[in-house]
């Protein structure tokens, strides 16, 4: 027997390699139901189905509402666009209140 001097990572010539097919042993039959035969199932509540339908509908809508963009462009060009300060203030307050509720729920101080 000759030991090569190149070390253990030297590749062997193809004619010296042997590959044997290994077949796994058959599964044992113990009379108990096989865990691989069982299937997991998921059942959604009515609320879950409604949420799924709403999410699918939201994903089907366009990212940009072209009709609204065109309306705003037209109002800006005509000089008829008016900022609704009251609406902005109400939305800012509502967003702050919602953020505070979320922070309280997760236990973080505002």
C-alpha positions in Angstrom: 0.0 0.0 0.0 1.3 3.4 -0.9 0.4 6.5 1.2 0.2 9.7 -0.9 2.2 12.6 0.2 -0.4 15.2 -0.7 -2.4 14.7 2.4 -6.0 13.6 3.3 -7.7 16.1 0.9 -6.3 14.5 -2.2 -9.0 13.3 -4.5 -8.9 9.6 -5.5 -9.0 8.5 -9.1 -12.5 7.7 -10.3 -11.7 4.0 -10.9 -10.9 3.5 -7.1 -14.2 5.0 -5.9 -17.1 2.8 -5.1 -20.6 4.1 -4.4 -23.2 1.7 -3.1 -26.9 2.6 -3.2 -28.3 2.6 0.3 -32.0 1.9 0.7 -33.6 2.9 4.0 -35.1 0.1 6.1 -38.9 -0.3 5.8 -40.8 1.5 8.6 -41.6 -0.5 11.6 -45.2 -1.6 11.9 -46.3 -1.6 15.5 -50.1 -1.4 15.0 -50.2 2.3 16.1 -51.2 4.9 13.5 -48.3 6.4 11.7 -47.6 10.1 12.6 -46.6 10.8 9.0 -50.1 9.6 7.8 -51.9 12.2 9.9 -52.6 15.6 8.3 -52.7 18.9 10.0 -55.8 21.0 9.3 -56.6 24.7 9.8 -60.1 26.0 10.4 -60.8 29.8 10.4 -63.5 31.4 12.3 -66.0 33.6 10.6 -64.0 36.7 11.7 -60.8 35.1 10.4 -62.5 34.4 7.0 -63.8 38.0 6.9 -60.3 39.3 7.7 -58.8 37.1 5.0 -61.3 38.3 2.4 -60.6 42.0 3.4 -56.9 41.5 3.1 -57.2 39.8 -0.3 -59.4 42.7 -1.4 -57.0 45.3 -0.2 -54.1 43.6 -2.0 -56.2 43.6 -5.3 -56.6 47.4 -5.1 -54.1 49.6 -7.0 -51.3 51.2 -4.9 -52.1 54.7 -6.4 -55.6 55.9 -6.8 -55.2 57.5 -10.2 -58.7 59.2 -10.0 -57.8 60.9 -6.7 -54.4 62.0 -8.0 -55.9 63.5 -11.2 -58.6 65.3 -9.1 -55.9 66.9 -6.8 -53.7 67.9 -9.7 -56.7 69.6 -11.4 -57.6 71.4 -8.1 -54.0 72.6 -7.7 -53.8 73.8 -11.3 -57.2 75.6 -11.0 -56.3 77.1 -7.6 -59.3 75.5 -6.0 -57.5 73.1 -3.7 -58.1 74.1 0.0 -56.3 72.6 3.0 -58.8 71.3 5.5 -57.0 72.2 8.8 -59.7 70.8 11.0 -59.5 67.4 9.3 -55.7 67.4 9.6 -55.9 68.2 13.3 -58.6 65.6 14.0 -56.5 62.9 12.2 -53.4 63.9 14.1 -55.2 63.6 17.4 -56.7 60.3 16.5 -53.4 58.9 15.4 -51.8 60.1 18.7 -54.6 58.4 20.7 -54.2 55.2 18.8 -50.4 55.2 19.3 -50.9 55.7 23.0 -53.3 52.8 23.2 -50.8 50.6 21.4 -47.9 51.7 23.6 -50.1 51.1 26.7 -51.0 47.6 25.4 -47.4 46.6 24.9 -46.4 48.1 28.2 -44.3 51.0 26.9 -44.6 54.6 28.2 -45.2 57.3 25.7 
